[in-house]
Amino acid sequence: MIYWATLFVAIATSMAGQTLLKAGAGATQFLAQLLDWRTLVGFLLYGGAAVLYIVALRRIPMSRALPCTAISYVAAALIGHYGFGEALGIAHISAIALICCGVVILALA
């Protein structure tokens, strides 16, 4: 059970990192973006998520762990919509529903 918890903490940490990378993308210059505190913390979180994912893979088969990371697509769509004002149309919502169904089926298999 601890490995599954680690997997979902890795996914959440990855999403936090990606959100900060997006927030840092507002800089006008690329170098300024790279040196923005949000980008730097985003890199740190993203790297930490990779370490947690490695730990989770010690006991969870990759064929089950990797599809579970697809939940990050759902989180990304919701964060993009609510956090950054990105459009979320019927096609997005339909795709999110399909992803959720697939993740549940694989997790229960």
C-alpha positions as semicolon CSV with decimal commas, in nm:
position;residue;x (nm);y (nm);z (nm)
1;M;0,000;0,000;0,000
2;I;0,288;0,239;0,076
3;Y;0,412;0,205;-0,282
4;W;0,074;0,303;-0,422
5;A;0,069;0,604;-0,191
6;T;0,420;0,691;-0,310
7;L;0,300;0,668;-0,671
8;F;0,016;0,911;-0,610
9;V;0,242;1,149;-0,416
10;A;0,479;1,136;-0,714
11;I;0,192;1,226;-0,947
12;A;0,081;1,514;-0,724
13;T;0,438;1,641;-0,689
14;S;0,485;1,624;-1,064
15;M;0,167;1,824;-1,118
16;A;0,278;2,087;-0,866
17;G;0,609;2,112;-1,050
18;Q;0,441;2,142;-1,389
19;T;0,207;2,410;-1,255
20;L;0,504;2,612;-1,135
21;L;0,680;2,563;-1,469
22;K;0,371;2,703;-1,642
23;A;0,353;2,993;-1,395
24;G;0,718;3,075;-1,466
25;A;0,652;3,071;-1,841
26;G;0,512;3,423;-1,827
27;A;0,857;3,581;-1,837
28;T;0,938;3,781;-2,148
29;Q;1,289;3,639;-2,193
30;F;1,379;3,270;-2,193
31;L;1,672;3,320;-1,953
32;A;1,446;3,513;-1,718
33;Q;1,201;3,224;-1,734
34;L;1,473;2,973;-1,646
35;L;1,584;3,184;-1,350
36;D;1,234;3,260;-1,223
37;W;1,183;3,115;-0,873
38;R;0,871;2,932;-0,991
39;T;1,064;2,758;-1,267
40;L;1,347;2,662;-1,031
41;V;1,107;2,520;-0,770
42;G;0,915;2,351;-1,051
43;F;1,233;2,176;-1,165
44;L;1,303;2,067;-0,809
45;L;0,953;1,925;-0,762
46;Y;0,961;1,755;-1,100
47;G;1,292;1,587;-1,012
48;G;1,156;1,486;-0,672
49;A;0,855;1,334;-0,843
50;A;1,086;1,122;-1,057
51;V;1,261;0,991;-0,745
52;L;0,927;0,904;-0,585
53;Y;0,818;0,730;-0,906
54;I;1,133;0,519;-0,898
55;V;1,052;0,415;-0,542
56;A;0,697;0,323;-0,641
57;L;0,825;0,110;-0,929
58;R;1,010;-0,110;-0,682
59;R;0,686;-0,294;-0,605
60;I;0,429;-0,179;-0,861
61;P;0,449;-0,332;-1,210
62;M;0,524;-0,068;-1,470
63;S;0,228;-0,190;-1,675
64;R;0,003;-0,068;-1,390
65;A;0,202;0,228;-1,257
66;L;0,255;0,415;-1,582
67;P;-0,112;0,417;-1,687
68;C;-0,199;0,554;-1,342
69;T;0,015;0,858;-1,421
70;A;-0,245;0,941;-1,688
71;I;-0,442;1,094;-1,402
72;S;-0,200;1,384;-1,443
73;Y;-0,371;1,463;-1,777
74;V;-0,694;1,516;-1,586
75;A;-0,521;1,731;-1,326
76;A;-0,341;1,932;-1,596
77;A;-0,668;2,007;-1,775
78;L;-0,834;2,118;-1,452
79;I;-0,535;2,325;-1,336
80;G;-0,507;2,481;-1,681
81;H;-0,874;2,571;-1,681
82;Y;-0,913;2,697;-1,326
83;G;-0,562;2,826;-1,265
84;F;-0,468;2,972;-1,602
85;G;-0,804;3,033;-1,773
86;E;-0,748;2,778;-2,050
87;A;-1,051;2,658;-2,247
88;L;-1,210;2,328;-2,146
89;G;-1,456;2,219;-2,414
90;I;-1,670;1,912;-2,465
91;A;-1,387;1,726;-2,642
92;H;-1,159;1,785;-2,343
93;I;-1,423;1,672;-2,097
94;S;-1,498;1,360;-2,302
95;A;-1,130;1,273;-2,324
96;I;-1,089;1,325;-1,949
97;A;-1,381;1,088;-1,884
98;L;-1,221;0,822;-2,106
99;I;-0,887;0,862;-1,931
100;C;-1,054;0,824;-1,590
101;C;-1,232;0,508;-1,701
102;G;-0,910;0,361;-1,835
103;V;-0,715;0,440;-1,520
104;V;-0,984;0,282;-1,300
105;I;-0,996;-0,032;-1,515
106;L;-0,618;-0,071;-1,511
107;A;-0,592;-0,001;-1,138
108;L;-0,849;-0,269;-1,062
109;A;-0,704;-0,527;-1,302
